[in-house]
């Protein structure tokens, strides 16, 4: 279902009903690491931008022998390089894995390699098979992520809009081109002369005018995307032009969605000349500001946490910003929480075979997720109940075992529109008749100091 969601500014509040988070050192000494994947066992595979893949062991040591070295095939610098890695769902039996890299001429290549049948820690020499290539007009906005859909087994490829600024060729909206898209191909059933096939339920399958490989379009630079291992939903971190970093989410069967670039940067109009009606676009589930002064610059999409070590965080989607080092989470309703900065240039997340989370610093480090302590008063407090929502006349706020101290309603720019303090009651009605129709942020502070931020829709 396509929907319109106004911009969610960078929120500086932490939901009190979550434990705190941290990231602890796990391994370092890598050269510009940009991706982290697992092959279904206890090893992690660290992708270095210069064209190398190293094996990281569960004790934090790195194998001295490279798993793959294609540095002579890869263009490097800026946003180019070896950018993505994905293991075939049946890797244990067929030994196939796939990489996304920019060639020495700057164009993108997705290629298949095979593990050495005699040594699981190295790649079989001369095993490269080109799957698909496409032209890159400029050196930036190459996308980079690749992943297999957990429900369909198809290979998905994140393709940027081809670069420069503002998508001058309007490539992301042009469905005859592969750029600015999320592609979806069948590598198990190739259709000669290609080394891949077109899934029959792709939105443009059988078209003579549109690119049959397209699954979704209207993306600027979807540097990192992932699938929720619990339900197959796809989550995309799409890098903004100047002011908005966006997070997109879609169900596993939602084909042909148009995410709006270059018509919109996130949910903010950018260049709407010749663009479809907003009702035909899919707007982000969450956004944050990267405008001047924010400290933010580029989103790194992550994963929905489905590990078992920190169940309080189950179902939260993790993302980060490259420049500020901030880490964000988004819940299933689209509420975004800013957990603060963690002192790294975060360019990727990864999960191990048990779905535990890691984060990658392009400065050379891999850190492991630590969900924090749960034995605090903050955790004992239940979530505030806010009904009705949507509302037209009033909203009732209530706790069962705590009292409300302050309720503040803000617009989407963070400006305070209404604030009531010293409430000190377990229930409070707030009139919204003076608010225009739209989406607002509500900050609730409990008597014991817990803070929660929620979205309120006024009709």
Residue pairs with C-beta under 8 A, 6 or more apart in sequence:
1 254
2 257
2 279
2 280
2 281
2 282
3 282
3 283
4 267
4 278
4 279
4 281
4 283
5 267
5 283
5 284
5 285
5 334
5 439
6 267
6 412
6 438
6 439
7 244
7 266
7 267
7 268
7 287
7 289
7 412
8 284
8 286
8 287
8 288
8 334
8 336
8 412
8 441
8 455
9 287
9 288
9 289
9 412
9 413
9 414
10 288
10 289
10 294
10 296
10 326
10 338
11 288
11 336
11 337
11 338
11 441
11 453
12 338
13 337
13 338
13 443
13 451
13 452
13 453
14 20
14 337
14 338
14 339
14 451
15 335
15 337
15 451
15 452
15 453
16 378
16 381
16 446
16 450
16 451
16 452
17 378
17 379
17 381
17 382
17 383
17 450
17 452
18 312
18 313
18 316
18 329
18 337
18 379
19 310
19 312
19 313
19 371
19 372
19 373
19 374
19 376
19 378
19 379
20 339
20 372
20 373
21 313
21 327
21 329
21 339
21 369
21 370
21 371
21 372
22 342
22 369
22 370
22 372
23 327
23 342
23 344
23 359
23 367
23 368
23 369
23 370
24 367
24 368
24 370
25 365
25 367
25 368
26 60
26 358
26 365
26 366
26 367
26 368
27 46
27 56
27 60
27 61
27 62
27 365
27 366
28 364
28 365
28 366
29 62
29 364
30 46
30 48
30 54
30 62
30 364
30 365
30 366
31 48
31 49
31 50
31 52
31 364
32 48
32 49
32 50
32 81
32 362
32 364
33 46
33 47
33 48
33 49
33 347
33 348
33 360
33 361
33 362
33 364
33 365
33 366
34 47
34 48
34 49
34 81
34 82
34 83
34 144
34 347
34 348
34 360
34 362
35 46
35 47
35 83
35 84
35 85
35 144
35 145
35 348
35 350
35 360
36 44
36 45
36 46
36 47
36 56
36 348
36 349
36 350
36 358
36 360
36 366
37 44
37 45
37 47
37 85
37 86
37 87
37 350
38 44
38 45
38 87
38 350
38 351
38 352
38 353
39 45
39 87
39 91
39 97
39 353
40 87
40 91
40 92
40 353
41 353
42 57
42 58
42 352
42 353
43 55
43 56
43 57
43 58
44 55
44 56
44 57
44 350
44 352
44 358
44 366
45 53
45 54
45 55
45 56
45 67
45 85
46 53
46 54
46 55
46 56
46 62
46 360
46 366
47 53
47 82
47 83
47 84
47 85
47 99
48 54
48 82
49 76
49 81
49 82
49 83
49 362
50 71
50 74
50 76
50 81
50 82
51 69
51 70
51 71
51 72
51 73
51 74
51 76
51 81
51 82
51 101
52 66
52 68
52 69
52 70
52 71
52 82
53 66
53 67
53 68
53 69
53 82
53 85
53 99
54 62
54 63
54 66
54 67
55 62
55 63
55 67
55 121
56 62
56 366
57 63
63 121
65 121
65 122
66 122
67 121
67 122
67 123
68 99
68 113
68 123
70 82
70 99
70 101
70 128
73 101
73 103
73 104
74 80
74 81
74 82
74 101
74 102
74 103
74 104
75 81
75 102
75 103
75 104
75 105
75 106
77 139
78 139
78 140
79 139
79 140
79 141
79 142
80 102
80 106
80 139
80 142
81 101
81 102
82 99
82 100
82 101
83 100
83 101
83 102
83 142
83 143
83 144
83 145
84 99
84 100
84 101
84 144
84 145
84 146
84 158
85 97
85 98
85 99
85 100
85 146
86 97
86 98
86 146
86 147
86 148
86 155
87 96
87 97
87 98
87 148
88 94
88 96
88 97
88 98
88 148
88 187
89 148
89 153
90 96
91 97
91 115
94 114
95 114
95 115
95 117
95 124
96 112
96 113
96 114
97 112
97 113
97 114
97 115
98 110
98 111
98 112
98 113
98 131
98 146
98 155
98 187
99 110
99 111
99 113
99 146
100 108
100 109
100 110
100 143
100 144
100 145
100 146
100 157
101 108
101 109
101 111
102 108
102 109
102 136
102 142
103 109
103 133
106 136
106 139
107 133
107 134
107 135
107 136
108 133
108 134
108 135
108 136
108 142
108 143
108 159
109 130
109 132
109 133
110 130
110 131
110 132
110 133
110 146
110 155
110 157
111 128
111 129
111 130
111 131
112 127
112 128
112 129
112 131
112 187
112 195
113 123
113 124
113 127
113 128
113 129
114 123
114 124
114 127
115 122
115 123
115 124
116 122
116 123
116 124
116 125
117 124
129 195
130 195
131 155
131 185
131 187
131 195
131 196
132 157
132 183
132 185
132 194
132 195
132 196
132 213
134 159
134 178
134 179
135 162
136 142
136 162
136 163
136 179
137 162
137 163
137 164
137 169
137 171
137 179
138 162
138 163
138 164
139 163
140 160
140 163
140 164
140 221
141 160
141 161
141 162
141 163
141 164
141 220
141 221
141 239
142 159
142 160
142 163
142 221
143 157
143 158
143 159
143 160
143 219
143 221
143 222
143 223
144 158
144 160
144 223
144 224
145 157
145 158
145 222
145 223
145 224
145 225
145 226
145 301
146 155
146 156
146 157
146 158
147 155
147 156
147 225
147 226
147 227
148 154
148 155
148 156
149 156
149 184
149 227
149 232
149 234
149 252
150 227
150 229
150 232
150 252
151 232
151 252
152 199
152 252
153 188
154 184
154 185
154 186
154 187
154 199
155 184
155 185
155 186
155 187
155 196
156 182
156 183
156 184
156 215
156 225
156 234
157 182
157 183
157 184
157 185
157 213
158 182
158 183
158 219
158 222
158 223
158 224
158 225
158 236
159 178
159 179
159 180
159 181
159 182
159 183
159 219
159 222
160 179
160 180
160 219
160 220
160 221
160 222
160 223
161 167
161 171
161 172
161 179
161 180
161 219
161 220
161 221
161 261
161 262
162 169
162 171
162 179
162 180
165 241
166 241
166 262
166 270
166 271
167 180
167 220
167 261
167 262
170 262
170 274
171 177
171 179
171 180
172 179
172 180
172 181
172 217
172 218
172 219
172 220
172 261
172 262
173 180
173 217
173 218
173 258
173 261
173 262
173 263
173 275
174 180
175 204
175 209
175 210
175 211
175 214
175 217
176 209
176 210
176 211
177 211
178 211
178 213
178 214
180 217
180 218
180 219
180 220
180 261
181 211
181 213
181 214
181 215
181 216
181 217
181 219
182 214
182 215
182 216
182 217
182 219
182 222
182 225
182 234
182 236
183 213
183 214
183 215
184 199
184 202
184 213
184 214
184 215
185 196
185 197
185 198
185 199
185 213
186 196
186 197
186 198
186 199
187 195
187 196
187 197
188 197
189 197
190 196
190 197
191 197
191 198
198 205
198 212
198 213
199 205
201 255
202 212
202 213
202 214
202 215
202 255
203 214
203 215
203 255
203 256
204 210
204 211
204 212
204 214
204 256
205 212
206 212
214 256
215 255
215 256
216 250
216 255
216 256
216 257
216 258
216 259
217 256
217 257
217 258
217 259
218 257
218 258
218 259
218 260
218 261
218 263
218 281
218 282
219 236
219 238
219 248
219 259
219 261
220 238
220 239
220 240
220 241
220 261
220 262
220 265
221 238
221 239
222 236
222 237
222 238
222 239
222 301
223 237
223 238
223 239
223 298
223 299
223 300
223 301
223 347
224 237
224 300
224 301
224 302
224 348
224 349
225 234
225 235
225 236
225 237
225 301
226 234
226 235
226 301
226 302
226 303
226 304
226 349
227 233
227 234
227 235
227 252
228 234
228 235
228 303
228 304
228 306
228 317
229 304
229 306
229 355
230 304
230 306
230 315
231 251
231 252
232 251
232 252
233 249
233 250
233 251
233 252
233 304
234 249
234 250
234 252
235 247
235 248
235 249
235 301
235 302
235 303
235 304
235 317
236 247
236 248
236 249
236 259
236 301
237 245
237 246
237 247
237 299
237 300
237 301
237 302
237 319
238 245
238 246
238 247
238 248
238 259
238 261
238 284
238 299
238 301
239 245
239 298
239 299
240 246
240 265
240 266
240 290
240 298
240 299
241 265
241 270
242 265
242 290
242 291
243 265
243 266
243 268
243 289
243 290
243 291
244 265
244 266
244 267
244 268
244 287
244 288
244 289
244 290
244 291
245 266
245 287
245 288
245 289
245 290
245 296
245 298
245 299
245 321
246 259
246 265
246 266
246 267
246 284
246 286
246 287
246 299
247 284
247 285
247 286
247 287
247 299
247 301
247 317
247 319
247 330
247 336
248 259
248 282
248 284
248 285
249 285
249 317
250 257
250 282
257 282
258 276
258 280
258 281
258 282
259 281
259 282
259 283
259 284
260 267
260 281
260 282
260 283
261 270
262 270
262 271
263 269
263 270
263 271
263 272
263 275
263 276
263 281
264 270
264 272
264 278
264 281
264 283
266 283
266 284
266 287
267 283
267 284
267 287
285 330
285 334
286 328
286 330
286 334
286 335
286 336
287 336
288 296
288 299
288 321
288 328
288 336
288 338
289 296
290 296
290 297
290 298
290 299
290 321
294 324
295 321
295 323
295 324
295 326
296 321
296 323
296 324
296 326
297 321
297 322
297 323
297 324
298 321
298 322
298 323
299 319
299 320
299 321
299 322
300 319
300 320
300 321
300 322
300 346
300 347
300 348
300 349
301 319
301 349
302 317
302 318
302 319
302 320
302 349
302 357
302 359
303 317
303 318
303 349
303 350
303 351
303 357
304 315
304 316
304 317
304 318
305 313
305 314
305 315
305 316
305 317
305 318
305 355
305 357
305 369
306 314
306 315
306 351
306 355
307 314
307 351
307 354
307 355
307 356
307 357
307 369
308 354
308 355
308 356
309 356
309 371
310 369
310 370
310 371
310 372
312 371
312 374
312 379
313 329
313 371
315 331
315 332
316 329
316 330
316 331
317 329
317 330
317 331
318 327
318 328
318 329
318 349
318 357
318 359
318 369
319 327
319 328
319 329
319 330
320 326
320 327
320 328
320 342
320 346
320 349
320 359
321 328
321 346
322 345
322 346
322 347
322 362
323 345
324 341
325 341
325 342
325 343
325 344
325 345
325 346
326 338
326 339
326 340
326 341
326 342
327 338
327 339
327 340
327 341
327 342
327 346
327 359
328 336
328 337
328 338
328 339
329 336
329 337
329 339
330 336
330 337
331 337
333 455
334 455
335 453
335 454
335 455
337 453
342 359
342 367
344 359
344 361
344 363
344 365
344 367
345 361
345 362
345 363
346 359
346 360
346 361
347 360
347 361
347 362
348 359
348 360
349 357
349 358
349 359
349 360
350 357
350 358
350 359
350 360
350 366
351 357
351 358
352 358
356 368
356 369
357 368
357 369
358 366
358 367
358 368
358 369
359 366
359 367
359 369
360 366
360 367
361 367
377 448
377 450
378 449
378 450
381 399
381 401
381 402
381 446
381 448
381 450
382 399
382 400
382 401
382 402
383 452
384 397
384 398
384 399
384 404
384 444
384 446
384 452
384 454
385 396
385 397
385 398
385 399
386 395
386 396
386 397
386 442
386 444
386 454
386 456
387 395
387 396
388 395
388 396
389 395
389 456
389 457
390 457
390 458
390 459
391 432
391 456
391 457
391 458
391 459
392 432
392 433
392 458
392 459
393 431
393 432
393 433
394 429
394 430
394 431
394 432
394 433
395 429
395 430
395 432
395 442
395 456
396 427
396 428
396 429
396 430
397 404
397 407
397 427
397 428
397 429
397 430
397 444
398 426
398 427
398 428
399 426
399 427
399 446
400 426
402 426
402 446
402 447
402 448
402 450
403 423
403 424
403 425
403 426
403 446
403 447
404 423
404 424
404 425
404 426
404 427
404 428
404 444
404 445
404 446
404 447
405 421
405 422
405 423
405 424
405 445
405 446
405 447
406 419
406 420
406 421
406 422
406 423
406 443
406 444
406 445
407 418
407 419
407 420
407 423
407 428
407 430
407 442
407 443
407 444
407 445
408 416
408 418
408 419
408 420
408 442
408 443
408 444
408 445
409 416
409 417
409 418
409 419
409 430
409 432
409 435
409 440
409 441
409 442
409 443
409 456
410 416
410 417
410 440
410 441
410 442
410 443
411 417
411 438
411 440
411 441
412 438
412 439
412 440
412 441
414 441
417 435
417 440
418 430
418 434
418 435
420 428
420 430
424 447
432 456
432 458
435 458
436 458
437 458
437 459
438 457
438 458
439 455
439 456
439 457
439 458
440 455
440 456
440 457
440 458
441 453
441 454
441 455
441 456
442 453
442 454
442 455
442 456
443 451
443 452
443 453
444 451
444 452
444 453
444 454
445 451
